Amino acid sequence: MRMKTFSAPSMSQALKLVEEHLGKDAIILSSEENTKDKIVHVTAGLDPDFISRPVVLRSESPTKSTKVVRPAFVPPPPPVKIPDAILDTVSGWLKQHGLSTNRIVQLLQPCGLFNDPNPDAASVFSFCLGRMVRCTSFWETAHHKKPVVFLGTPGAGKTVAVAKLATQALLHDFKPILISSDVAKAGGIEQLENLTRILKLPLHIAEDPQALTQTLRHLPDTTPIVIDTQGIHAYDDLAIARFQELFPADRFGFVLVCSPQDHEEDIACLLTKLGTAYHPLGLLPTKLDTSRKWGHILQTAMGFHLPLFELGVSASVSHGLMAAHPDTIARFFQTHQGSVS
C-alpha cells in the first residue's frame, strides 16, 4: 500500500488533497489536528489491488464496431509457506487481545493462500483478516435504503457515533436526516441536540411509535435517515419488547454499536432475543481508544458475520472515525498489546 500524509487548515481541504493526489480509491488511515497551529493532518493509502482497471479498448475509428480485448490470464503466484515464528507472533497478538483459541484458528485459516514472498506478521494478519471480515463504510451500506437504527447497550457510544457519522457526511457534501428516540436516558436528546446544533443539522424527536411514523411520513426517502436509540441490555426483556414495538424489523435497517467492553456472549444473547429479523447490517466499533483489547470486537464480527464499519478511535466528533481496513487493524494489534488473560 502506498501511503502519504496531507496537511491543510481544515478536514474538508485535507480530504480534497487526498482525492486530488491519490484519487477516489484512497483509504483514510488516520487523522489528527494540531491544536497549536490548527492544521489537520490526514494519512491516506492507496492499494493498487482495489483500483478498477478498464479492460475494454475501443478502436480509433468511431464508425467501426467496438472490439473487446481481454487481458491474458496470468496465474497467481503459488502460496508461500509462512514460517511458524510469524504464525506464533500473530497468534500471540490475538491471544493478548482476548480472542479465543477457536477464533484464532478460524481467523488464520486463509494463511494457506498467502503468496507474498516476503511475509511478516502484520501482512499475514491483514491478509487473513481481509478474507474473514469484510471492512466497508456505513454510508455505502445505508445510503438511499431503509432508515437505519443504531442498536447497542447503554453507554456503547451510539449518540456520539451518530454525530461523528453526520460530521463525516457533511465533509462529503451531503446532509443526513437525524432522529432521536432516546427519551429514557437523562440528557440523551440534549446531548445530540448540542452536537447537531454545531453541525447546523435539524434533529427530529420521536418518543413513541406514532410519533416516529408521523415523522417518517414527512421525510424524503432519498436521503439517509439515521436514528439514535435508547440502550438496551440483553437481559432487559421489557426494553427489548419496547424496541421491537418502536422499530418493526421490516421497516428499518439496524447497525450494532459495540465498545471493547461489550462481551460477545451478551451481544449474542441480545441479538437472539431480538430475533433473526433484526440481524444488523454491520458492526460499528466505538471507544477503541479507551481499551488495549479489541478481541471482542473481532469475535463479534466473526461470530455474526458482520461487516466492520468505521472505527471509533477518539472522542472527537470532527475526526473521531477511522476507515476500517485490515492494514489499520493489523497495525493496531501489532502496536497495542494487551495483557495475556
C-alpha positions in Angstrom: 0.0 0.0 0.0 1.3 3.5 -0.9 0.7 5.9 1.9 1.1 9.7 2.2 0.2 12.4 4.8 -1.6 15.6 3.7 -1.9 18.8 5.8 -4.5 21.5 5.4 -6.3 24.2 7.5 -9.5 22.1 7.6 -10.6 18.5 7.3 -12.6 19.1 4.1 -9.5 20.7 2.5 -7.3 17.8 3.6 -9.8 15.3 2.1 -9.8 17.2 -1.2 -6.0 17.0 -1.3 -6.2 13.2 -0.7 -8.7 12.9 -3.6 -6.6 15.1 -5.9 -3.3 13.2 -5.3 -4.5 9.7 -4.7 -7.9 9.6 -6.3 -11.3 8.4 -5.0 -10.0 4.9 -4.3 -7.8 6.2 -1.5 -8.4 4.9 2.0 -8.2 7.3 5.0 -6.0 5.5 7.6 -5.7 8.2 10.3 -6.3 11.9 11.0 -5.3 14.3 13.7 -5.5 18.1 14.3 -2.6 20.1 15.7 -4.1 22.2 18.5 -1.3 24.8 18.2 -1.4 25.7 14.6 -4.9 24.3 13.8 -3.6 22.3 11.0 -5.3 19.0 10.1 -3.1 16.0 9.1 -4.7 13.1 7.2 -2.8 10.0 6.3 -4.2 8.1 3.3 -3.3 5.0 1.5 -3.8 3.6 -2.0 -3.9 -0.1 -2.6 -3.4 -1.0 -6.3 -5.4 -4.2 -5.8 -8.6 -2.1 -5.1 -8.3 0.2 -8.2 -10.5 -0.9 -11.0 -8.8 -1.1 -14.4 -10.5 -0.8 -17.8 -10.4 -4.0 -19.9 -12.2 -2.7 -22.9 -10.2 -0.9 -25.7 -12.1 0.9 -28.4 -10.9 1.2 -32.0 -9.7 4.6 -33.2 -12.5 4.9 -35.7 -15.9 5.6 -34.0 -17.7 4.1 -37.1 -16.2 0.7 -36.5 -17.6 -1.8 -34.1 -16.1 -1.9 -30.6 -13.5 -4.5 -30.1 -13.2 -6.1 -26.6 -9.7 -7.0 -25.7 -9.5 -9.3 -22.7 -6.2 -9.4 -20.8 -4.2 -12.6 -20.9 -4.8 -14.9 -18.0 -1.9 -14.7 -15.6 -1.9 -17.4 -12.9 -1.4 -16.1 -9.4 1.8 -16.8 -7.6 1.9 -20.1 -5.7 1.2 -20.0 -1.9 4.1 -19.3 0.3 5.0 -21.4 3.3 4.7 -19.0 6.3 7.3 -19.5 8.9 5.9 -20.9 12.2 7.5 -18.0 14.1 5.3 -15.5 12.2 2.2 -17.5 12.8 3.1 -17.7 16.5 3.6 -13.9 16.6 0.1 -13.3 15.1 -1.4 -15.8 17.4 0.2 -14.1 20.3 -1.2 -10.7 19.3 -4.7 -12.2 19.0 -4.5 -14.0 22.3 -3.3 -10.9 24.1 -6.3 -9.0 22.7 -8.6 -11.6 24.2 -9.6 -13.8 21.2 -10.4 -17.4 22.0 -8.3 -20.2 20.6 -11.2 -21.3 18.3 -11.4 -17.8 16.8 -7.7 -17.6 16.3 -7.6 -20.8 14.4 -10.6 -19.6 12.3 -9.1 -16.3 11.6 -5.8 -17.8 10.4 -7.4 -20.3 8.1 -6.7 -18.2 4.9 -3.0 -18.1 5.6 -2.6 -21.2 3.3 -3.4 -18.9 0.3 -0.8 -16.2 1.3 1.5 -15.7 -1.7 3.8 -12.7 -0.7 7.4 -14.0 -1.0 8.4 -11.7 2.0 5.9 -12.4 4.7 5.8 -10.6 8.0 3.4 -10.8 10.9 1.4 -7.7 10.1 0.9 -8.6 6.4 -0.1 -12.1 7.2 -2.7 -10.9 9.8 -4.0 -8.2 7.4 -4.3 -10.8 4.6 -6.3 -13.3 6.8 -8.5 -10.6 8.4 -9.4 -9.2 4.9 -10.7 -12.6 3.9 -12.6 -13.4 7.2 -14.1 -10.0 8.0 -15.4 -7.5 5.4 -14.3 -3.9 6.0 -16.5 -1.3 4.5 -18.2 2.0 5.2 -21.5 2.7 6.9 -22.6 5.1 4.2 -22.0 2.6 1.4 -24.5 0.3 3.1 -27.1 2.8 4.4 -27.4 5.3 1.6 -30.8 5.5 0.0 -32.2 2.5 1.8 -34.4 2.0 4.9 -34.0 4.3 7.9 -31.1 2.9 9.9 -31.5 2.3 13.7 -28.4 2.3 15.9 -28.7 -0.6 18.3 -26.5 -1.3 21.4 -26.1 -1.5 25.1 -26.3 1.6 27.3 -23.0 3.6 27.2 -21.8 1.9 24.0 -21.5 5.3 22.3 -24.4 5.3 19.9 -25.2 9.1 20.2 -21.6 10.2 19.6 -21.3 7.7 16.8 -24.3 9.2 15.1 -22.8 12.7 15.5 -19.5 11.5 14.1 -21.2 10.0 11.0 -23.2 13.1 10.5 -19.9 15.1 10.5 -18.3 12.7 8.1 -21.3 13.1 5.8 -21.1 16.9 5.8 -17.4 16.7 4.9 -18.5 14.8 1.8 -21.1 17.4 1.0 -24.4 15.7 1.9 -26.7 16.0 4.8 -28.3 13.0 6.5 -31.6 13.2 8.5 -31.1 12.5 12.2 -33.8 11.2 14.6 -33.5 10.5 18.3 -35.8 8.2 20.3 -33.6 8.2 23.4 -36.1 9.7 25.7 -35.2 7.4 28.7 -31.6 8.5 29.2 -31.2 11.7 31.1 -29.7 14.2 28.7 -29.7 11.8 25.8 -31.6 14.0 23.4 -29.9 17.2 24.8 -26.5 15.7 24.0 -27.4 15.0 20.4 -29.2 18.4 20.1 -26.0 20.2 21.1 -23.9 18.3 18.6 -26.4 18.8 15.7 -26.7 22.5 16.5 -22.9 22.8 15.9 -23.3 20.9 12.7 -26.4 23.0 11.7 -28.5 19.9 11.2 -32.1 19.6 12.4 -32.9 16.9 14.9 -36.3 15.1 14.9 -37.6 13.7 18.1 -39.8 10.5 18.2 -40.9 9.4 21.6 -43.3 6.6 20.6 -44.3 4.5 17.5 -47.0 7.0 16.5 -44.6 10.0 16.6 -42.0 8.0 14.7 -44.4 7.0 12.0 -45.6 10.6 11.7 -42.1 11.9 11.4 -41.0 9.4 8.8 -44.1 10.1 6.7 -42.9 13.7 6.1 -39.3 12.9 5.3 -37.8 12.3 1.9 -37.0 8.6 1.1 -33.9 9.6 -1.0 -31.9 10.9 2.0 -30.1 8.6 4.5 -32.0 8.6 7.8 -30.1 7.7 11.0 -31.9 7.0 14.3 -30.3 7.2 17.7 -32.0 4.9 20.3 -32.1 4.1 24.0 -29.5 1.5 25.0 -30.9 -2.0 25.9 -29.4 -4.8 27.9 -29.5 -8.4 26.8 -31.4 -9.3 29.9 -34.0 -6.5 30.0 -36.9 -8.2 28.3 -39.2 -5.2 28.7 -36.7 -2.8 27.0 -36.3 -5.3 24.2 -40.1 -5.5 23.7 -40.3 -1.7 23.6 -37.5 -1.6 21.0 -39.3 -4.2 18.8 -42.6 -2.2 19.1 -40.9 1.1 18.1 -38.8 -0.4 15.3 -40.5 -3.2 13.4 -37.8 -5.2 11.6 -39.4 -5.0 8.2 -39.3 -1.2 8.1 -35.8 -0.4 9.3 -32.2 -1.5 9.0 -30.0 -1.9 12.1 -26.4 -1.2 13.0 -24.8 -2.8 16.0 -22.7 -0.4 18.1 -20.2 -2.1 20.3 -17.3 -1.0 22.6 -14.5 -3.3 23.6 -16.2 -3.7 27.0 -19.2 -5.4 25.4 -18.8 -9.1 25.7 -19.6 -11.4 22.8 -21.9 -13.6 24.9 -24.0 -10.7 26.0 -24.3 -9.4 22.4 -25.2 -12.9 21.2 -28.0 -13.1 23.8 -29.3 -9.6 22.8 -29.4 -10.5 19.1 -31.0 -13.9 19.8 -33.8 -12.3 21.8 -34.4 -9.7 19.1 -34.7 -12.4 16.5 -33.1 -13.0 13.1 -35.2 -10.3 11.5 -33.1 -7.8 13.4 -29.8 -9.0 12.1 -27.5 -5.9 11.8 -26.2 -4.5 8.6 -22.8 -4.3 10.2 -20.8 -3.5 13.3 -19.6 0.0 14.3 -16.9 -0.3 17.0 -16.6 2.6 19.4 -14.3 3.8 22.2 -11.3 1.8 20.8 -9.0 4.5 22.2 -10.1 3.5 25.7 -9.0 -0.1 25.6 -5.9 -2.1 24.8 -8.1 -5.1 23.8 -10.0 -5.3 20.5 -10.6 -9.1 20.7 -14.4 -9.0 21.5 -14.9 -6.7 18.5 -13.4 -9.2 16.1 -15.1 -12.1 17.8 -18.5 -10.4 17.5 -17.9 -9.5 13.8 -16.8 -13.1 13.0 -19.4 -14.8 15.1 -22.3 -13.0 13.5 -20.8 -12.5 10.0 -21.0 -8.7 10.4 -19.0 -6.2 8.2 -16.9 -3.7 10.1 -17.9 -0.1 9.6 -15.9 3.0 10.6 -13.8 2.6 13.7 -14.4 5.0 16.6 -10.9 5.8 17.7 -11.3 9.0 19.7 -13.9 11.2 21.4 -13.5 13.9 18.8 -16.7 14.4 16.8 -14.9 16.1 13.9 -12.3 13.3 13.2 -13.1 10.5 15.7 -13.8 7.9 13.0 -11.2 6.0 11.0 -11.8 3.9 7.9 -12.0 0.2 8.7 -9.2 -1.6 6.8 -7.3 -4.8 7.5 -3.9 -2.9 7.4 -5.1 -0.4 10.0 -6.4 -3.1 12.3 -3.3 -5.2 11.9 -1.1 -2.2 12.9 -3.2 -1.6 16.0 -2.8 -5.3 17.1 0.9 -5.0 16.5 1.5 -1.8 18.4 -1.2 -2.0 21.2 -0.6 -5.2 23.2 -3.0 -6.1 25.9 -2.1 -8.3 28.8 -2.5 -12.1 28.4 -5.7 -13.3 30.1 
